[in-house]
Amino acid sequence: MKRLMNLRGTPEIKVITGVRRSGKSKLLEEYTEWIEENDPESNIISIDLTNLKFEELKEYHALNNYVEARYDRKKENYIFIDEVQMCEQFELTINSLHSTGKYDIYVTGSSAFLLSSDLATLFTGRTYEIEVYPFSFTEYLLYYKISDIQIAFERYMKEGGMAGSYLYKEQEEKYKYLADIFDTLILRDIRQKYKIRNIVLMDKIAEFMMDNISNLTSTRKIADTLTKNTDRINHKTVGSYLDYLCNAFAFYKVRRYDIRGKKYLTSNEKYYLCDHAFRYAKLGTRNLDYGRVMENIVALELMRKGYEIYVGVLYKKEIDFVAVKQNEKMYIQVSDDISNEKTFAREVDSLLKIKDAYPKLLIARTRHERYQYEGIQVIDIAEWLN
């Protein structure tokens, strides 16, 4: 909301992106209400293409004519279009309206049809992307009005941040809702856009990636693993399917960075799931694997806060995250339990080898106040997230 408020009146086309059901439409709705309250004299042209009332606007000439007929030259004119991809060749209308300079334009759309990589070619005018993520832990606390962050974190670990699931009382029903979203919305969008014929392979790759969040992996490794149980799979096909999953915001790819050599490494990446609860919904909860899920939660939180993240490599040791934002940088290790001395020593060893002065954090499930160990901040994950 703050980013949208700050962008009001700027000439760019504001594009709200993110995984399905993460709250893009709700954000647009709340922002519309905020403008109505703060600029009551404004002219708001609001269109929801999932609503049958706007069925005829799914043709781009009709959409253009509808908007132009409602232009008021005496007022500030705002255009809000939800699920814009439902209008075929929508980009022609948006570009035409933008070229007039008369409108402040905001659009949302299906994650698979309004890709970050496509924005520059879709829209001839400049775009500004606002990415929406599932609920953060802080938003989860606000939603449920929970004061005990430790109890809340235990729940958040299992429930995740897809707020639509919160309407269901039983955990089984929550997971059914999440599994349906992943299957019928995320994967269906991808199949539709890229005309995928091998649906079974796409499902297997998605489930493999969920089972291996925060593990270093490669397309060749995935292909080899899946080939053991089925026919020969080409690693290039696997690579394409992974790209499709990332384009639809189902997963986020994180590259490796050589801290000493200050260069990016091309082999092996990590992939993080857009919301960790999808993993439990699809694969079950027999293997909760808190350490890897916590790392996934930290990755998403860093991205929410605007950091670019990389997997750090130093003297053949791995640092979970190198987080960079403008002139700011920090190194982060994430661990489920550091009560064991060997585990603690292993986690801090990589950080202690980094000799620059940037902050170093060990985020773990300590349930204690933060403290310092030889310059490393040791902090409980619930406290860090809050």
Secondary structure, DSSP 4 states (H G I P E B T S, - for coil): -HHHHHHTT-SSEEEEEESTTSSHHHHHHHHHHHHHHH-TT-EEEEEETTSGGGGGGGBHHHHHHHHHHT--TTS-EEEEEESGGGSBTHHHHHHHHHHHT-EEEEEE--TTTS-GGGHHHH-SS-EEEEEE-SPPHHHHHHHHT---HHHHHHHHHHH-S-GGGGG-SSHHHHHHHHHHIIIIIIIHHHHHHHT-S-HHHHHHHHHHHHHTTTS-B-HHHHHHHHHTTSS---HHHHHHHHHHHHHTTSEEEEEEEETTTTEEEEEEEEEEES-THHHHHHH-SS---HHHHHHHHHHHHHHHTT-EEEEEEETTEEEEEEEEETTEEEEEEEES---SHHHHHHHHHHHHT--SSS-EEEEE---S--EEETTEEEEEHHHHH-
